[in-house]
Amino acid sequence: QVQLVDSGGGLVQPGGSLRLSCAASGSVFSINTMGWYRQAPGKQREWVADITRGGITNYATSLKGRFNNSRDNAKNTVYLQKNSLQPGDTAVYCCSVLTQLDHTHWGQGTQVTVSS
């Protein structure tokens, strides 16, 4: 099993930045891809970004350029640096990992609110 702990959310003004972190524990050797989803109020969950063990990143087209996903394999942690935040980025952001056995594990989520 893999356990994930998301952190780093909060209230930020439009144009501001935040960095989310997600620390994995447990069967971390089995993790392939680490990434993020978000769910805004009243909307479906949306894929944000992911990164492979080798460092290949993928982003949702609408977010590319503002968000940067990185990974520290030694710390079993994935980071999501978010810049130029807009009110439309308000959501619960949740870390997700995919293991070698194609099992998906989820963090508890962290709230990001962009408001003046």
N, C-alpha and C positions, 0 to 999 in steps of 0.2 A: 504494500500500500504506500501511497504517496500523500503526504500532508502538505498543504500550502497555506501560507499566511500572507495576506495582502496588507499593505500599509501605504501611507503617504497621501491619502486623500485629504480634502479640506475645502475651505471656502477661498476662492481667489477672484480677483477682479478681472474683467475682460482685458485681454492683452497680456495677462500674467502667465506664469509657468508653474508647473508642479512636476515632481518626480515620484512615480509610484514604484514600489518594490514588492516583490513576491519571493518569499523564501521557501524553498522546498526541503522536506525532510522525509525520512523513511527510506523507501526503495529508490533513491535518487539515481542509482546506476542505470535504472530502466528508462529514464526520461530521455525522449528524443527531442520533441518540439515543445517550446515554452511560449506562451502567448497571452493575449488579452482580448477580452470581450467587454462590451459595455451595454447597459440597458437604461435607456432614458424613461422617465415616467410616461406610461401609456403607450410605449413603443416596444417592438420586438427586440430581442437581444441581437446585437450587431458585432460582428468580428472586427477587431481593430488592427491587430498585428501579431506576427509570430516570428520566432527565430529558432533555427535548428541548432543542434549541438555543435555543428561546425561553424556557426555564425552567419548563416544565410538568413536574411530578414525579408519579410513580406509585409506589406501594409495595405490597408483599405485605400483605394484610390483617392477618396475624398480627404484622407488624413495625411497622406504622404507629403513630407516637407515640413509639417508642423510637429509630428510625433517621431520620436526616435526610440527604438526598442534595442536593448542591449542585454548581454548575459554574462555572468561571471560563473563559469562552471566550477571553479574551485570553491565558491561559496554557495553553489546551487541556487543562485538568485537571478531573477530576471527583473529588468528595470524598464519603465516606460517614462521617458522624458517628454513632457507635453509643453509646447510653447505656443504663444499667440492664442491662448485659450479664448473661446467664445461661449456665449450663453448656451449655444446648441451643443456644447461638449458636456453639459451637465448630465450626469448619469452615475450609476453604480458601475464601477470598473472591477472586473473580476479576472483573476489570473486563471489560466488553464494550461495543463500539460498533457501531452500525449506520450504514452510509453511505447516501448518496443513491442508490446503485445496488443497495441491499439486500444489501450484503456485510457479513458479521459478522466482526469481529476480536476477538481475546481477549488479555488480559494473561496473565502467567505464574502469577498467583495469589499470595496472601499468607496465611500461616497465622494464624488467630486462635484462641487457646486461653483459655477461661474456666474458671478453677479456683482453688480456695483452697489 
